[in-house]
Amino acid sequence: MRKSAWPFWGVTVILLATLAAFAPAVQANFLNLDDYRYLTAVRPFDAARITYIFTHYFEGYHPLTLVSLGLTFRLAGFDPWMHHAVNILLHLVNTVLVYLLATRLLRDRVAATVTCAVFGLHPIHVEAVAWVTSRKDLLYACFYLAGLLSYISAVTHGGRARHARTILCFLLACLSKGMAVSFPLALLAVDVALQRPITWRTLVLEKLPYWAGALGLGWLSIRAQQASGYVPNLADAGNGLTRASRALACLWLYAAHFFQVPAITAFHPFPAAAELRRESMGGGALLLCGVAFVAWARRRRPPAAFACMFFFAGIVLVLQVIPVADFIVADRYAYVSSIGLCALVGLGVARLCLVPRRRAIALGLAAAYSLTLALGTHAYAHAWRNSDSLWSHVLARHPDAVFPLNMRGCARNDLGRYADAIADFDRAAALNPAYVRTYLNRGFAREKLGDQDGALADYERVCRLDPANALGHNNRGLALLHAGQRQAAHAAFDEAIRLAPHNPQAHLFFGNRAETCLAEGDAPGAIADATAAIARFPRHFRAYLTRAVAHWTLGETTAAAADLSQARAIDPYDPQVAALGQAWGLELR
């Protein structure tokens, strides 16, 4: 094989292996994490929706990701295969970009190839690829890496157009996910690899647009997270020592999970205090060794110094200095930063290859390691085929984790396995009696099994534990309505609407109160609430049906026929619509 043909064939083999390793993800379903909420947020995907996406927060601020999901939804709707296929395609593109970046910075063909293979095949990236909602990690990585390549070209060859292209890539990455604000730190790592002098000019003046953009977009990202309720009060974050200990533990875990493939799973709960102390000590040692190594290698081994700096730069923003979730680390957060660890592996193999007698052994070990990663990825990707299998995989490692128990219970509710779901909710409630969502979901399962008293007890417990929980009041109202307690149900729906009139689920609150008004003989009230429900969700079948009956009760035949026709347009096969149309003698459009 000609030497010049090696990069093409080497990268081609890596891409085919990566495609085979992640292939099970194409057959996966949507997950009960955030997938349906994200896809619902981009419907209908038109000019008005795109404007809304760029001018409003949704689970943070990542409008380009939502536009990307909207485009895929326009093509495939709720059929998951294309959404997964786009994620895999983005991962393949990123794998090529990693090869190009490694080629320019590591200055060794073997190191670049191994870096590319480890990045493409590593199981730590399954979460980012197999979870549709994690499109944001893949998309921001694509622009992030393209920006780094553009920056290398700009500082090597000069030209305002190249610098402008770099800034554009940085902005697009930030609009895909807020984590991209680490870009200026990554540029410093690139400067070290290129052996550029670290001066006031290169550190501050030259990168002023990036520092300014990082501050501005970082502030916007924090505001968006606050608006979504993900940033707790600083008082809840602990003192400085607690925050530092937690951050060091996170640093250790991100590095450890990269090298300990069996530890990879979709949820990593906060460890017990003794274990957290051990991990923070490991993180402290890792940080000190990393700083010492970078100081030593900056002049002697610039590519190795770059690899360490890049890992720290990419992960520093998610070290839980302020805890923002129930988990201590998330594998998807390491999607970009892991490139530094991949590069260290590549440089290690290349170093061994410098000794002719060890070259064959080193390449054989690299091939075996890559194969092990590919098999691990293929097996782990199967766990992401649906919500039940995913949370079962997590619970096999963390059987006492409350969040996965609750999520698996929700998945089993969706499958109609209500008894199994209740078993999960019971265990979650025993482990954490204050975990409100458990009672909310268990109440639903009990309703489905006909245990109305048990369901009402669960919903009342939700309202006691969290009086501001609008969905809890709504569900309590439904349980009361089924028990024939109309006045109490009406009051519960009143409270739900008072607490959250603009909640994404508020159409349910208004719709349920409309049915209560109708049952109480208040037809005008039913019409007003049904209209409010329809205004919030134009395809609200039950609201059209309720309003039709209310109009008919008031003798408004034309309005009743119009609403009944709308209900039939939403669900042409509902027997209640046909029965009402026949009973009223109406010809529905």
N, C-alpha and C positions, 0 to 999 in steps of 0.2 A: 504494500500500500504506500502511495506517495505520502511524504510527510505533510504536504499541504492539504491532503484529503482527510487527515486525522480528525481535526475539529468537527467537520461535518458528520462523519460516521460516528464519532464518539458521542456527540450530542444527540444524534438521531437514535442511537441505541438507548441512551438514558431517557429520552422522551417516550419511546415505546415502552420501556420498562415502567416508567411512571404512569403512563396511561393504563397499563395492565394492572398495576398495583391499586390504583384508585377506581378501577372499573366498577366494583360493587356499588359505589356511590351513585352511579347513574340510575340504578334500580331502586334507590331509596325513596322513601316517602317524605313528606314534610314532617317537621317535628313540632312538638307542643311547647317548644321554648318561645320563639318569637315569629316563626315563619308566617303563620296566617295573619298575624297583626301587621307585619310589614307588607304583605301582599295586599291586604285590605286597604292599607294606607295609600297605595298607588292606584286605587280604583276610583273613578274611571281615569285612565291615563290619557289626558288631553292637555291642551295648553293651559287651562285653568288649574289643573292639578299640578302641573310642572311649576307654575308660578307660586302656588301654595307651598310646594315642597321647598322652594328656595327662600321663602319668607317666613317659615314657621319651623319650630323645633319638633322633632319626632324621635324620641328615645336618644336625644343628642342632636347634633347638627352634622348630617352627612348627606347633603342633597344629591350629589352625583351617584352615590350608592342607590338611593331611592329611584333616581331616573333610570339607572341600569336595571334594577328589578322591575320597574314599570315597563321598560322596553321588552324584557323577557316575558313579562305577564301579557303584554299585548300580543305576543306570538303564541304563547303556550297556555295562558290562563292558569288554572289550578292543576294542570298536568305537570308533575314535578320533574320529569326527566330532563327537559330542556334547561330548567333552572340549575340542575346539577351539572349538566353538560357544559354550561357557560362557566361555572365555577372551576371545573376541571381544565377547561381551555385556558382560563386566566392563570391557573397554576402552572400549566405548561409554558405559557408566555413568560411568567416570572422565572421559571427554571432556566430558560434561555438567557434572560437578562442577568441572572446570577452568574452564568458562565461568562458572559461578556464582561461583567464587572470584575470577576475573579481573574480573567485573562489580563486585564489592564492593570490590576493592582497587585496580584500575587507574582506576576512575571514568571510563571512556570506552568507549562502545559499540563503536567500531571496534577499539580495542585489545583488548577482551575477545573479540570475534569472531575476530580474526586469531590471538590466542593459542590459542583453542579449536581453530581449523582446523589450525594448525601442530602442536599436540600430537596431535590425532587422526590426522593423516595422515603424520607423520614416520616415515621408514624405521628410525630408531634404536629404535623401539618394536616392530619385527617380532619380535625375539628374545623379548621378554616375552610377546607375544601368540601367536606360532606354536609356541612350545615349551610343551608341556603342563605340564611340571614347574615352569615359571616362573609358574604360577598364584599363587605366593606374592607376586610383585611386584605383580600386578594387585590381589590381595585386600588387601594391606597399604596400597596406594595408595588404594583405595576408602575404607577406614576413616580413613586419614590425612587425606584431603581433607575427608571428612565432619566430622572432628574440628576442622579449621581453620575450616570454616564455622560450626560450633557455637561455637567460641571467639569468632569475630567477633560473633556474636549475643549471647554472654554479656557481653563487655566493652562492647558498644554499648547493650544493653537491661538487663543485669543479670539476677539470678535464680540461685539455687543449682541449680535443675534444669538450666539450660543448662550451668553449669560441670560438674555431675555427668555430663551427656551427653558433654561434651568429654573428660573423663577416661576414660569408658567407651570411646569411639572410639579413644583413644590405646592403651588396654590391648588392645583387639581387634586394632589394627594391629600391635602388638608380638607378639601371639600368632600373627599371620600370617607375619611375618618380622622378624628382629631389627633390620634397618636402620631400623625405625620409631622406634628410640630417639633419632633426630635430631629428633623432634617438638618438644622445647622450644626448639631453635635456630630451627626454622621459626616458632614463636610470636613470637620476637623480631623476625623479619623482618616478620611481620604487624603487630606493634606499630609498627614504623617506617612501614609503609604507612598505618596509621590515625593516624599522628602522635601517638601516645601518648608521654608523657615516659618516658625510660629512667632510672628511679630504683631505689633499693634495694628498694622495695616491688614495683614491676612486674617487676624483673629476678629477684628471689630469692623474696620472701615469697609473692607471688601465684602463682608457678610452682613452689613447693616440691613439690607432689604430682607434677609432671611430671619435675622433676630427680630426685626420689627414685625414681620409676618407671623413669626412664631408666637410673639407676645399677644398680638391682636387676635389671631385665630385661636390661640390657647384660651384667652379670656372668653371668646365666643363659645368655645367648647365647654368651658366650665359653667357658663350661664345656661347652656342647653342641658347639661347634666343636672344642674340644680332644678331647672324647670321640669325635668322628668323624674325628680325625686331620688336621684342616685347619689347625691353628695350629702352626707350626714352633717350634723352640727360638729364643729371643731371640738366641742366639749366631749363628744362621744369618741373621739379619735385617740384619747389617752394623752399622757404627757410626752415630752420629747424622747425620753428613754424608751418608752413603749413603742413609739412610732419608729424609732431607729431599729429596734429589735425586730419589729415586724417587717420592715423593709429588707433587712439583712437576711431574714428567713426566706422571704420571697426570692431574693437574688440566688440563694443557695438552691431553692427548689427548681427554679427555671433552668439552672445549669444541670442539676441532678437529673431532671426528667429527660433532658436531651440525651444523656448517656445511659439512662436506665429506662429502656423502652417499656418493660412491663409496668412501670409506674404510671404510664400515660393513660388517662381516662378523661371523661367529659366533665368531671366535677371533682375539685380538690377542697374538702372542707378545712376550716381552720383546725390545726392540730391542737392537742392538749398542751398545757403550759410547759411541761417538762420537755416534750418533743419540740415545741416552738423554740425553747432556749437552745437546744442542741443545734437546731437548724440555723438559728441566728448566729451562733458561734461559727458554724461552717461558713455562713455568708460573710461574716467578718473576716475570717481567714482568707476566703476567696477574694474579697475586695482588696485586702492588703497585698496579697500575692499578685493580684492583677495590676495594681498600681506600681508595685516594684518591678514587675516584668515589663510593663510599658515603658517605664523610665529607662530600663536597661536596653530594651529592644528597639527603642525609637530610632537610634542611629545604627545599631548593629543588625537588627532584623525588622526593618520597617513593615513588611507585610504581616508579620506576626503581631507587631504592635497595633496595626490597623485592625486585625481580627478581634483582639481583646477590646479595643476602644469601641468598635462597632457594636459588639454585643452589649456593652454597658450603655452606650448611647441609645440603643433601641429599646432597652428594657427599663430604663431609669424612671420613666413616667408612670409605670404600672406596678410599682413596688409597694403599694398599699400603705403609703405614709398616712393617707387618710383612707380608711377602709370604705369601699364603695359597693360591696357585695357580700353574699354569704360564703363565697369561696376565697381562698387565699391566693391562688394563681389560676390562670386560664391558658391552656396551650395555644389558643389562637393569638394571644398577645405576643407570643414569641415568634410569630411567623417571620417578621423581618429581622429581629435581633439574632435569631438562630443562624443567620448567614455568617456571623462572626465565628460561631462555634464550628460550623461546617468548614469554614476556611482554615481553622486550626487543625482539623482532621486532615484536610487536603495538604496543608503545609507539612504536617507530620509524615504523611506518606511520601511526599516529594523529597523530604529530607532523607528518609531511608533509601530512596531510589538513587541517591548520589553515590552510594557504595555499590559497585557492580554486582557483588556477590549477594547482596540483599534485595536487589531490584525485583527479581521474580517473586521472592517471598512477599515483599511489600505490596506489589500489585495483586498478588493472589489474596492476601489478607483484605485489601481494599475491595476486591470483587466479592469476596465472601461476606464482608460487612454490608456491602450494598445489597446483596441478595437477602441477607437477614432482615435488613430494613424493609425491603420490598415485600417480603412475606409477612412481616409484622403489620405493615400498612394495609395489605390486602385483607388480613384477618380482622384488623381493627375496623376497617371500613364496613365490614359486614355488621358490626354492632350498631352502626348508624342507619340501618335499613328502616327502622321505625322507632317511635318513642318508647315502646315497651322494651325492646331489645337494648336500646341505649341506656335506659335507667337501670335495667337489670345488670348490665355490664358495670355500671358505676357501683351498684349496691354489692356486687361480688367483691369489690375492694373496700368499700366503706359501708358496711351493713347498717350502721347506726346514724347515717347522715339523713337529716330530716328533709332537706330540700329534695333530694332524689326520691325518697319515699313518697313525698307528696306528688311529685311529677309522674312517677310510675302509676300512682293511684289515679291521676287524671287520665293518663294514657289508657288505663284499663276501664275507666268510665266511658271513654270514647269508643272502646271495643265492646261495650255492653257487659263487661265482666265485673259487675257491681260488687259481688261478694269478695272477689280478690282485691278490688279497689279499697273496700272498707277495711280489709285486713292491713293494707299498707297505711291507710289513714289512722287506724287504731294505734299502730306502732309509732307513727310519727307523733301522734298526740301524747302517747306515753313518754316519749323522749323529750318533747318540748310542749308542755301544756299551753304555752302562750302563743303558739304558732297559729295565727288566725286562719290562714288559707286552708289548713287541714280541715277545720270544721266546716268551712264554706263548701269544700269539695265533698266531704263525707255526707253533708246534708243532702247534696244532689243525689249521691248514690243511694242513700236511704229512701229518698222520695221514689226513685225508680223501682226499688224493691217493695214499695207500698208501706214503708214505715214512716208515716206522716208525723207521728209524735216525735220519733227520733230525729227527723229532719228539722222540725220546728225547734227542738232543744239545741241542735247544733247552730242554727241561725241565730237563736237568742244569745248563745254564748259568743258568737262573733260580735254581735252588737254590744255586749257587755265589755269584751276585751278591747274592741275598737269602735267606739261610738260614732266615729266619722266614716265608717266603712259603708258607703252608699249601696254597694252590691249586697252586703249583708242585710240591710234594711229591706231592700227589694225582695230578696229571696225569702226573708221572714214574712213579708207581705203575701207572697204567693202561697206559702205554707198555711198562713192564717185564712186566706181566701178559700183554699181547698178544704179547710176545716169548718167553713161556713161562718167564720168571724169577719164579716164584711167591714164593719166599722174599724176594727183593729187593723185589718189589711189596708184599708184606705189611709189610715194614719201612718202606717209603715211606708207606703209609697210616697206620701207627702214628705216624709223625712228624707227618703232617698233622693227625691227631686230637689229638696231644699239644699242638701249637702252637695249635690253634683249635677246641676242642670245642664252643664256642658260636657259632662263625661262622655267618652266614646260609646258607652253603653246606656246613655240617658234615654235613647229611644225605647229601650225595654221598660224603663221606669214609667214613662208616659203611657206606653201601650198597656201595661198592666193596670195602671190606675184607670185608664179608659174602660177596660173590661169591668173593673170594680164599680165604676160609676154606672155602667149599663146594668149590672146586676142589682144595683140599688135603685134603679128606675130614673137615674139622672141622665137622660139622653143628651141634653145640651153639653153637660160636663164631659160625657163620653166623646162627643164630637170634638170638643176643644182639645182634649188630651190626645186623641187619635191623630188629630191634625198636627199637633206638636211632635208626635212620634214620627209621622211621615216626613215632616220637615227635616228631621235629623237623620232619617234613614228612608229614602224614597221607596225602597222595596220591602217595606214592613208589611208582610202578608196579614198578620193578625190585626194590625191597626186598620187596614182597609176593610177587613171583614167586620170588625167592631163598629166602625163608622157607618158601614152600610146598614147594619141592623139598627143603629141609633137613628139614622135618617128615615128608615122605614117606619120605626116606632112613631116618629113625628109626622108621618104622612108625606115625607119628601121623597116621592117615588123616583124621580129623575136622578137625584143625587145618590140614592141607594143603588140604583142600577149602575151608575158610573163607578161607584166604589167596588161593587161586586165584580164588574168587568175588569177593573184593575187587579183585584185579588186573583181572578182567573188567569190574567196575563202573567202573573208571578208564578202561580202554581196551577197549571191547567188541569191537573188530575186530582185536586182535592175534592173529596166527595161532599164536603159541607157546602162548598160554593154551588155545586150542581143542585144539591137538595134545596138550598135557599132560593135559587133562581126558579126552580120548578114550583116551589111552594108559593112564591110571589107572582108566578106567571110572567116572568121577565125573559126577554130574549137578550142574552148577553152578547156583547160585541167580542 
